[in-house]
Amino acid sequence: MQKSVGQDVHPGMTCAALGQAIVKATSGSVPGRHNQTQAQAMKDVLFALGSGQPKRLDLDPALRVPIATALADYAPDVHELLAGLDSTYVTKAGRGTPPWEAGGTHHLSVPADAFRKTLRAVAEDPQAYALLRMAETRTAAGQLAAVPVDATGSELSLPPTKNARALGILDDVADAATSQDADQTRKWHAAVFDRLITEQADQADPAGRLTATWLQELKNTPAQQRAERLHAQGVDMARTWAQTRTMDEPTRQELLTKVESSARNAREEVKH
């Protein structure tokens, strides 16, 4: 990791300083745009953190928000790594496989186990989890908004079911990050929701309107019901999106059933 993150990393530095160095090494001058060196640094950080033997990663608290900040800048990659359905991200996950260029930026992949282990450790900080959840929310909205108006079949159903799967994995990350102590769990959720309901979305485009609608629905939900509402995010966003399209009722109901099943299967999968 020191080789990739660069000369800012040195023995004896604080974890807070290391976190700043990681963000600096992995971020580009334009948000969401990365060269190969930056993407390789992000990949190396994920391998360094997630590929060790212990099943649970014990991460210094000072590193959680910086790593979440770095990951949020790779939101499309995080989306694909969460969903686990794109074969490119499977074949390019090995340590020796470099980032690749597509769509004007470089992308990266790591094995699912290493990625999820890192996410669970990062998410113990509710601010870090809220950062990741918000990044995935915006990405999910963008995926829905990009579906052609005349889409049918898998072209219509894959984006919302994939979103629900990714969000379902994040639900599991939240469950793993919260302690067995009920009071601490309530405080963690409260901090996450305090952050999420203050987020803003630009409603000038369809993706922004989808994001803003979901945020408002979460804000309108009574505090004690927000954790349950978060679990329904994939279905809620798909329902809002379906309402904006010309879709007959049987098609809409079939689609929402698939979305709900996708989220449920994702949560069940990680428990086994």
C-alpha positions, -999 to +999 in steps of 0.1 A: +000+000+000+029+024+008+041+020-028+008+030-042-002+057-017+032+073-021+057+092-001+031+107+022+030+073+040+058+068+064+064+048+096+050+064+127+024+085+110-010+088+127-040+070+113-057+103+106-027+114+085-028+080+067-065+085+060-058+119+044-030+103+023-053+076+011-079+101+000-052+122-018-037+092-036-069+078-048-088+110-059-086+128-091-089+165-099-125+159-111-148+139-088-154+104-101-126+106-126-094+086-120-062+078-138-046+043-136-023+053-107-052+065-086-074+035-093-045+012-086-039+029-052-076+024-043-073-013-053-041-017-032-058-002-002-087-026-005-064-056-008-042-044+021-073-041+043-095-069+032-073-098+021-060-108+056-069-140+073-092-128+102-128-129+092-135-095+108-113-065+101-105-043+131-100-009+115-088+022+134-117+046+138-097+075+123-095+056+090-132+048+085-145+081+072-115+087+049-118+053+033-155+058+029-148+091+013-123+075-011-147+047-020-176+071-026-155+087-054-156+053-071-194+049-067-199+031-101-173+005-091-188+002-056-222-004-072-209-032-094-189-048-065-219-048-043-242-063-069-216-088-081-234-094-115-209-079-140-185-105-152-158-079-159-156-072-122-152-109-115-125-116-141-105-084-132-107-088-094-073-105-089-044-087-072-023-088-103-050-075-127-046-037-132-074-012-134-090-007-168-102+023-187-139+027-198-161+057-201-134+082-196-121+069-163-103+039-148-122+012-129-111-013-104-122-046-089-113-068-059-127-101-046-161-098-030-150-112+003-122-086+007-145-058-004-173-067+020-149-072+049-136-037+044-171-022+041-182-038+073-152-023+091-156+011+076-194+011+084-189+009+121-187+047+119-223+058+110-210+089+091-189+066+069-218+043+063-241+072+054-215+084+029-214+050+012-252+047+013-257+081-002-232+074-030-250+041-038-284+060-037-272+085-063-257+057-085-289+037-083-310+067-093-287+073-122-290+036-133-328+039-133-329+073-151-307+058-179-331+031-188-345+038-224-382+047-225-390+018-248-370-008-227-386-042-222-375-075-207-342-076-190-333-042-203-362-029-181-358-052-151-321-055-147-313-020-134-339-019-106-332-055-095-295-049-096-300-017-075-320-037-050-293-063-047-266-037-041-287-020-015-295-054+001-258-060+005-255-026+022-283-036+045-262-066+056-232-043+060-253-021+084-264-052+104-228-064+107-215-030+117-240-024+145-233-040+179-254-064+199-261-036+223-296-022+215-289+013+227-257+015+206-275+002+176-302+029+180-276+056+183-258+043+152-290+043+131-300+078+144-266+092+133-270+076+099-305+090+094-295+124+107-269+125+080-291+111+052-321+134+058-299+165+055-286+155+020-297+175-010-303+164-046-304+185-077-338+180-091-330+194-125-326+159-139-345+126-135-318+109-114-318+139-090-356+139-087-356+101-079-329+107-052-348+137-038-381+118-037-365+089-017-348+113+007-380+131+014-399+098+019-372+088+044-375+121+062-413+118+064-410+083+080-412+083+118-378+079+133-385+045+148-395+031+114-366+045+094-344+013+097-373-007+082-378+019+055-341+017+046-345-020+039-372-012+015-351+014-004-346-007-036-384-013-039-393+023-030-370+037-056-382+013-083-418+021-075-412+058-078-394+053-111-421+030-125-447+057-118-428+081-141-429+056-170-456+044-193-460+009-178-491-012-176-501-025-141-492-062-147-458-052-159-453-029-130-464-054-104-442-081-119-412-058-119-417-048-083-420-084-073-386-091-090-370-061-072-383-072-038-370-107-044-336-094-055-332-074-023-343-103-001-321-128-019-291-106-014-296-103+023-301-141+026-271-148+005-246-130+028-260-147+059-250-181+046 
